[in-house]
Amino acid sequence: MPENTAATSRRSLLLGGAAVSAGALLTACTSNEPKSAGNPAASNVPAADDKPGTPVTIGFAGPQADHGWLNAINQNAKDRAGKYADVTLEITEGSNDTATQIGQIQTLINKKVDVLVILPADGKALTQVGLQAMKAGIPVINLDRIFASPQAYRCWIGGDNYGMGLNAGRYIGEKLKDKPGAKVVELAGMDSLELTKQRTQGFDDALRNYPHITKVARQAADFTVESGQARMAQLLQAQPRFDALWNHDDDQGVGALRAIAQAGRKDFLMVGGAGAKSAMDAIKTDDSVLKATVLYPPTMAASAIDLARALGQKKGVGGMSELEIPASITLYSAVVTKDNVDEYLPTGFN
């Protein structure tokens, strides 16, 4: 799963979902008010749109798609690039090996692509190749896992790990607000990742607003079905009663649901994370403990292609007055429930 820093989240521009998707990159800033002659900057900003423009070759490099979310990242990038007649996408074979990914990016630099979109396997380890691209005059869209230096990218776009935890905690808090002595448990992701720490911190901070709720247990899995099943079985054995579970990742949540079904437990509610289609289907069916999932939208890859195209065509983002694309964009972690699942199902990943 993705990794970024809390500091970046705080200084980023908050936009919901794929806020800079093709539909949002409008021809100009629009308003119901008449254009003012006294504000030419706001009305004459060149903004990217769907009409063919200057051809742009975008290089895309990401890690190995060994997780449903990462596979959805690649697919979103390909699908969005395919909608533009003026975009040529040069996509590398994903790798989790730092040296291999650096080599793949250097190949794209040598090909002199117009813009690079990079989701690094390790942001810190790939910072130098991001700097190399920028020094070569190739602007970089840094996707999700952030480089160690802002000089290594022109624009960062990614998810809000702290916000995931915060919104999961708020949802659970509201569901249990009338239950004295409520208990919750947490099935986290890999503790070696900063993103896991941020998600847990957001969750804990949200629960502080509900002093009657106590987090009684936490287990860390590793984003796989097998680890989710094993760690959830341990939680169920150790905790005979609790009222809610937050699971950081919907892939490992498949295993968690298996363990819950095997134990015959139906006495609590579960909130997932990331936005897998399987989770949304279960929420819509409403025949299990899973009642919500908090998004970490892979549509960010489509938005990164939009941003790269705008950058390559020297245009801004529709709906904004600035001549340039933003320096950073943080996507909102929406909570998907039975009430709104139909809206988000098209974005669910396998």
C-alpha positions in Angstrom: 0.0 0.0 0.0 1.0 3.6 -0.4 3.2 5.6 1.9 3.6 9.4 2.4 4.3 11.8 5.3 1.9 13.6 7.6 3.8 16.8 7.0 3.0 16.6 3.3 -0.7 16.0 4.1 -0.8 19.2 6.2 0.7 21.4 3.6 -1.2 19.9 0.6 -4.2 21.1 -1.2 -7.2 19.0 -0.1 -9.3 17.7 -3.0 -11.9 15.0 -2.9 -11.5 11.7 -4.8 -10.1 12.2 -8.3 -10.7 15.9 -8.1 -8.5 16.7 -11.1 -10.0 14.1 -13.4 -10.8 14.7 -17.0 -14.2 16.1 -16.1 -12.6 18.6 -13.7 -9.9 19.8 -16.1 -12.3 22.3 -17.8 -11.5 24.7 -20.6 -11.6 27.7 -18.3 -12.6 28.8 -14.8 -16.4 29.0 -14.9 -18.9 30.9 -12.9 -22.6 32.0 -13.0 -21.3 35.5 -12.6 -20.3 37.5 -15.7 -16.6 37.8 -16.4 -15.1 40.8 -14.9 -12.8 43.0 -17.0 -11.1 44.0 -13.8 -10.0 40.4 -13.2 -8.3 39.2 -16.4 -6.1 36.6 -14.6 -9.1 34.7 -13.4 -10.8 34.6 -16.7 -8.0 34.0 -19.2 -6.1 31.1 -17.5 -5.3 28.4 -20.1 -6.6 25.2 -18.6 -6.4 21.6 -19.9 -9.5 20.0 -21.4 -10.5 16.9 -23.3 -9.8 18.5 -26.7 -6.6 17.3 -28.5 -3.7 19.7 -27.9 0.0 19.6 -27.9 1.2 16.0 -28.0 2.7 14.8 -24.7 4.7 11.7 -24.0 4.3 10.6 -20.4 6.6 8.1 -18.7 4.9 6.1 -16.0 6.9 4.0 -13.5 5.4 2.2 -10.5 6.2 -0.8 -8.2 5.2 -4.4 -9.0 1.4 -4.8 -9.0 1.4 -7.4 -6.3 -1.7 -6.0 -4.5 -5.1 -5.1 -5.7 -4.6 -1.4 -5.1 -1.4 -1.3 -7.0 -2.9 -3.1 -9.9 -5.7 -0.6 -9.9 -3.1 2.2 -9.9 -1.6 0.9 -13.1 -5.0 0.3 -14.7 -6.2 3.8 -13.9 -3.1 5.3 -15.5 -3.5 3.3 -18.7 -7.2 3.9 -19.0 -6.9 7.7 -18.5 -4.0 8.0 -20.9 -6.0 6.0 -23.5 -8.8 8.6 -23.4 -6.4 11.4 -24.7 -5.5 11.4 -28.4 -2.6 13.7 -27.6 -1.0 11.4 -24.9 1.5 8.7 -25.5 2.1 6.6 -22.4 5.5 4.9 -21.9 4.9 2.5 -19.0 7.5 0.4 -17.3 7.2 -3.1 -16.0 6.6 -2.6 -12.3 9.3 -3.6 -9.8 9.7 -3.6 -6.0 13.5 -3.7 -6.4 14.9 -0.2 -5.9 17.8 -0.6 -8.4 15.5 -2.1 -11.1 13.0 0.8 -10.8 15.8 3.4 -10.8 17.1 1.8 -14.1 13.6 1.8 -15.6 13.2 5.5 -14.8 16.6 6.3 -16.2 15.6 4.6 -19.4 12.6 6.9 -19.6 14.8 9.9 -18.9 17.1 8.9 -21.7 14.1 8.6 -24.0 13.4 12.2 -23.2 9.8 11.8 -22.3 8.0 15.1 -21.7 6.7 14.3 -18.1 7.3 11.5 -15.7 4.8 10.1 -13.3 6.5 8.0 -10.6 5.1 5.9 -7.8 8.3 4.8 -6.1 8.6 1.5 -4.4 10.6 3.4 -1.8 10.2 7.2 -1.9 13.5 7.9 0.0 15.6 5.5 -2.0 14.3 6.9 -5.4 14.8 10.6 -4.5 18.0 10.8 -6.5 16.5 9.6 -9.7 13.6 12.1 -9.2 16.3 14.8 -8.9 18.0 13.5 -12.0 14.8 13.8 -14.0 14.1 17.3 -12.8 17.7 18.4 -13.5 17.3 17.0 -17.0 14.3 19.3 -17.6 11.7 16.5 -17.2 9.1 17.5 -14.7 8.0 14.8 -12.3 4.6 14.0 -10.9 5.4 12.2 -7.6 2.5 9.7 -7.0 1.7 8.9 -3.4 4.9 7.6 -1.9 6.7 10.9 -1.5 10.4 11.6 -2.3 12.6 12.8 0.5 13.1 16.2 -1.2 10.5 18.5 -2.8 13.2 19.3 -5.4 12.7 15.8 -6.8 9.2 16.5 -8.1 7.1 19.3 -9.6 3.8 18.1 -8.1 2.9 15.5 -5.5 -0.5 13.8 -5.5 -1.5 11.1 -3.1 -3.8 9.8 -0.4 -4.3 10.8 3.2 -3.3 8.0 5.5 -3.9 10.0 8.7 -7.3 11.0 7.3 -8.2 7.4 6.7 -7.7 6.6 10.3 -9.4 9.8 11.4 -12.5 9.1 9.3 -12.6 5.4 10.4 -12.5 6.5 14.0 -15.2 9.2 13.5 -17.5 6.7 11.8 -17.1 4.1 14.6 -17.4 6.8 17.2 -20.7 8.0 15.9 -22.0 4.4 15.6 -21.1 3.7 19.2 -21.8 7.1 20.8 -24.7 5.8 22.8 -23.0 2.7 24.0 -21.3 3.1 27.4 -18.0 1.2 27.9 -17.6 0.5 24.2 -14.6 -1.5 23.0 -12.8 -1.4 19.7 -10.0 -3.4 18.1 -7.7 -2.5 15.2 -6.2 -4.8 12.5 -3.4 -2.7 11.1 -1.1 -3.0 8.1 2.7 -3.4 8.2 4.1 -1.6 11.2 7.4 -1.0 9.3 5.6 1.4 7.0 5.1 5.1 7.9 1.6 4.9 6.4 0.5 2.3 9.0 1.7 4.6 11.8 -0.2 7.5 10.3 -3.4 5.5 10.0 -3.2 4.3 13.6 -2.5 7.9 14.8 -5.5 9.2 13.0 -7.7 6.5 14.4 -6.5 7.1 17.9 -6.9 10.8 17.6 -10.5 10.4 16.4 -11.3 8.1 19.3 -10.1 10.7 21.8 -13.3 12.6 21.0 -15.3 9.6 22.4 -13.9 9.0 25.9 -16.4 6.2 26.6 -14.7 4.1 23.8 -11.6 2.1 24.6 -9.2 0.5 22.0 -8.5 -2.8 23.7 -6.3 -4.6 21.1 -4.3 -4.1 18.0 -2.7 -6.6 15.6 -0.5 -5.8 12.6 -0.9 -7.8 9.4 0.9 -7.3 6.0 -1.8 -6.5 3.5 -2.4 -10.1 2.4 -5.5 -12.3 2.7 -3.5 -14.9 4.7 -2.1 -12.5 7.2 -5.5 -10.9 7.7 -7.1 -14.2 8.4 -4.3 -15.3 10.9 -4.2 -12.0 12.8 -7.9 -11.7 13.0 -8.2 -15.2 14.4 -5.8 -14.1 17.1 -7.8 -11.0 17.9 -11.0 -13.0 18.1 -9.5 -15.5 20.4 -8.0 -12.9 22.7 -11.0 -10.6 22.7 -14.3 -12.4 23.5 -16.3 -9.2 23.3 -15.8 -5.9 21.4 -18.1 -3.6 19.5 -16.1 -2.5 16.4 -13.1 -3.4 14.3 -11.1 -1.2 12.0 -9.1 -3.0 9.4 -6.6 -0.9 7.5 -6.8 -2.7 4.2 -9.6 -4.4 2.2 -7.3 -7.1 0.7 -6.3 -8.4 4.2 -9.9 -7.8 5.1 -10.9 -10.7 2.9 -9.0 -13.0 5.3 -10.3 -11.2 8.3 -13.9 -11.8 7.2 -13.1 -15.5 6.7 -11.8 -15.7 10.3 -14.9 -13.9 11.6 -17.2 -16.3 9.7 -15.3 -19.3 11.0 -15.6 -18.1 14.5 -19.4 -17.4 14.0 -19.0 -13.9 15.3 -21.7 -11.3 14.4 -21.6 -9.1 17.5 -19.6 -6.1 16.2 -19.3 -3.8 13.2 -16.3 -3.7 10.9 -14.9 -0.8 8.9 -12.4 -1.6 6.1 -9.8 0.5 4.2 -8.8 1.4 0.7 -12.0 0.7 -1.3 -11.9 -2.8 -2.9 -14.8 -3.9 -5.0 -15.3 -7.0 -2.8 -15.7 -4.8 0.3 -18.2 -2.5 -1.5 -20.1 -5.5 -2.7 -20.3 -6.8 0.9 -21.4 -3.4 2.2 -24.2 -3.3 -0.4 -25.4 -6.8 0.3 -25.3 -6.0 4.0 -25.1 -9.6 5.2 -21.8 -9.5 7.2 -20.2 -7.4 9.9 -18.6 -5.2 7.3 -20.6 -1.9 7.2 -18.1 0.6 5.7 -14.8 1.1 4.1 -12.6 4.2 4.1 -11.2 5.1 0.7 -7.6 5.4 -0.4 -8.5 6.1 -4.0 -6.4 4.5 -6.8 -8.1 7.0 -9.1 -5.1 9.2 -8.0 -3.2 7.6 -10.9 -5.8 8.9 -13.4 -5.5 12.3 -11.8 -1.7 12.1 -12.1 -2.0 11.5 -15.8 -4.3 14.6 -16.1 -1.8 16.7 -14.2 1.1 15.4 -16.3 -0.8 16.2 -19.5 -1.6 19.7 -18.3 2.0 20.2 -17.3 3.3 19.0 -20.6 0.9 21.4 -22.4 1.8 24.2 -20.1 -1.7 24.6 -18.8 -3.3 24.9 -15.5 -6.2 23.1 -13.8 -9.8 24.1 -14.7 -11.7 25.7 -11.9 -8.6 27.3 -10.5 -7.3 30.8 -11.2 -3.6 30.0 -11.2 -1.6 29.6 -14.4 0.2 26.5 -13.1 -0.9 23.1 -11.6 -0.7 22.9 -7.8 2.5 21.8 -6.0 0.7 19.2 -4.0 -2.7 17.6 -3.8 -4.0 15.3 -1.0 -7.1 13.2 -1.8 -9.9 12.9 0.6 -10.6 9.6 2.4 -14.4 9.2 2.0 -16.3 6.7 4.0 -18.4 4.3 1.9 -21.5 2.9 3.5 -24.7 1.2 2.3 -26.2 4.7 1.8 -23.6 5.9 -0.8 -22.0 2.6 -2.0 -23.6 2.9 -5.5 -21.7 6.2 -6.1 -18.3 4.6 -5.4 -18.7 1.1 -6.8 -17.3 2.1 -10.2 -14.0 3.0 -8.4 -13.8 -0.3 -6.5 -10.7 -2.3 -7.4 -10.4 -6.1 -7.7 
